[in-house]
Amino acid sequence: MRKLTKEKPDLMWANNLASMGQASLVGYMAAGAFQNLAYFDHIYTVIALSAILLVYVQKQTTEEPVSREFHDNMEKKRFTRHPSIAGRRAKSSSLSS
């Protein structure tokens, strides 16, 4: 995740958060042997935050502006009626008899 955000100044906060999450995991693992069960759920919070951050960063780095032409083509395709597979099968079986 830090590699994705290293070159982008608008995502520098995500780079810092990823670094702190990594440090938090290392610290939790080092101190985990000496903690009681009251701190057991902390690891899930850190992992969930890391997963959410990864999804957010991937969407921000791969998202490109979509042209109006793309939207128009998708609208045409959405409402175009295509024959079903069952209909094609029925026609082909009647032709072979």
C-alpha positions as a Markdown table, in Angstrom:
| # | Residue | x | y | z |
|---|---|---|---|---|
| 1 | Met | 0.0 | 0.0 | 0.0 |
| 2 | Arg | 2.8 | 2.4 | 0.7 |
| 3 | Lys | 4.2 | 1.8 | -2.8 |
| 4 | Leu | 0.9 | 2.8 | -4.3 |
| 5 | Thr | 0.8 | 6.1 | -2.3 |
| 6 | Lys | 4.5 | 7.1 | -2.3 |
| 7 | Glu | 4.4 | 9.2 | -5.4 |
| 8 | Lys | 1.0 | 10.8 | -4.8 |
| 9 | Pro | 0.9 | 13.9 | -2.6 |
| 10 | Asp | -2.9 | 13.8 | -2.2 |
| 11 | Leu | -2.6 | 10.3 | -0.7 |
| 12 | Met | 0.3 | 11.0 | 1.7 |
| 13 | Trp | -2.1 | 10.6 | 4.6 |
| 14 | Ala | -2.8 | 7.1 | 3.5 |
| 15 | Asn | 1.0 | 6.4 | 3.3 |
| 16 | Asn | 1.4 | 7.7 | 6.9 |
| 17 | Leu | -1.6 | 5.6 | 8.1 |
| 18 | Ala | -0.2 | 2.5 | 6.4 |
| 19 | Ser | 3.2 | 3.0 | 8.1 |
| 20 | Met | 1.5 | 3.5 | 11.5 |
| 21 | Gly | -0.6 | 0.5 | 11.0 |
| 22 | Gln | 2.5 | -1.6 | 10.3 |
| 23 | Ala | 4.2 | -0.2 | 13.4 |
| 24 | Ser | 1.0 | -0.9 | 15.4 |
| 25 | Leu | 1.0 | -4.5 | 14.3 |
| 26 | Val | 4.6 | -5.0 | 15.1 |
| 27 | Gly | 4.1 | -3.4 | 18.5 |
| 28 | Tyr | 1.0 | -5.6 | 19.2 |
| 29 | Met | 2.9 | -8.7 | 18.2 |
| 30 | Ala | 5.8 | -7.9 | 20.5 |
| 31 | Ala | 3.7 | -7.0 | 23.5 |
| 32 | Gly | 1.0 | -9.6 | 22.7 |
| 33 | Ala | 2.7 | -12.3 | 24.7 |
| 34 | Phe | 2.4 | -10.2 | 27.9 |
| 35 | Gln | -1.1 | -8.9 | 27.4 |
| 36 | Asn | -4.3 | -10.4 | 28.8 |
| 37 | Leu | -7.5 | -11.0 | 26.8 |
| 38 | Ala | -8.7 | -7.4 | 27.2 |
| 39 | Tyr | -6.4 | -6.4 | 24.3 |
| 40 | Phe | -7.3 | -9.5 | 22.2 |
| 41 | Asp | -9.7 | -7.6 | 19.8 |
| 42 | His | -7.3 | -4.8 | 19.0 |
| 43 | Ile | -5.6 | -6.8 | 16.3 |
| 44 | Tyr | -8.9 | -7.1 | 14.4 |
| 45 | Thr | -9.4 | -3.4 | 14.4 |
| 46 | Val | -6.0 | -2.7 | 13.0 |
| 47 | Ile | -6.4 | -5.4 | 10.3 |
| 48 | Ala | -9.9 | -4.0 | 9.4 |
| 49 | Leu | -8.6 | -0.5 | 9.1 |
| 50 | Ser | -5.7 | -1.7 | 6.9 |
| 51 | Ala | -8.1 | -3.6 | 4.6 |
| 52 | Ile | -10.5 | -0.6 | 4.3 |
| 53 | Leu | -7.5 | 1.7 | 3.5 |
| 54 | Leu | -6.2 | -0.7 | 0.8 |
| 55 | Val | -9.6 | -0.8 | -0.9 |
| 56 | Tyr | -9.9 | 3.0 | -0.8 |
| 57 | Val | -6.3 | 3.5 | -2.1 |
| 58 | Gln | -6.8 | 1.0 | -4.9 |
| 59 | Lys | -10.0 | 2.8 | -6.0 |
| 60 | Gln | -8.3 | 6.2 | -5.9 |
| 61 | Thr | -5.3 | 5.1 | -7.9 |
| 62 | Thr | -7.1 | 3.1 | -10.6 |
| 63 | Glu | -10.1 | 5.3 | -11.1 |
| 64 | Glu | -10.0 | 7.2 | -14.3 |
| 65 | Pro | -12.6 | 9.7 | -15.4 |
| 66 | Val | -15.2 | 8.0 | -17.6 |
| 67 | Ser | -16.3 | 9.7 | -20.7 |
| 68 | Arg | -19.9 | 10.5 | -21.6 |
| 69 | Glu | -19.5 | 8.4 | -24.7 |
| 70 | Phe | -18.9 | 5.3 | -22.5 |
| 71 | His | -22.0 | 6.0 | -20.5 |
| 72 | Asp | -24.1 | 6.4 | -23.7 |
| 73 | Asn | -22.8 | 3.1 | -25.0 |
| 74 | Met | -23.6 | 1.3 | -21.8 |
| 75 | Glu | -27.2 | 2.6 | -21.7 |
| 76 | Lys | -27.7 | 1.3 | -25.3 |
| 77 | Lys | -26.3 | -2.1 | -24.3 |
| 78 | Arg | -28.4 | -2.3 | -21.2 |
| 79 | Phe | -31.7 | -2.0 | -23.0 |
| 80 | Thr | -30.8 | -4.1 | -26.1 |
| 81 | Arg | -32.8 | -7.3 | -26.1 |
| 82 | His | -30.7 | -10.5 | -26.7 |
| 83 | Pro | -32.2 | -13.9 | -27.4 |
| 84 | Ser | -31.9 | -16.3 | -24.6 |
| 85 | Ile | -29.7 | -19.4 | -24.7 |
| 86 | Ala | -32.8 | -21.6 | -24.2 |
| 87 | Gly | -34.4 | -20.0 | -27.3 |
| 88 | Arg | -31.4 | -20.7 | -29.4 |
| 89 | Arg | -31.3 | -24.3 | -28.2 |
| 90 | Ala | -35.0 | -24.8 | -29.0 |
| 91 | Lys | -34.5 | -23.5 | -32.6 |
| 92 | Ser | -31.4 | -25.6 | -33.2 |
| 93 | Ser | -33.1 | -28.8 | -31.9 |
| 94 | Ser | -36.1 | -28.2 | -34.2 |
| 95 | Leu | -33.9 | -27.7 | -37.2 |
| 96 | Ser | -32.0 | -30.9 | -36.6 |
| 97 | Ser | -35.2 | -33.1 | -36.5 |
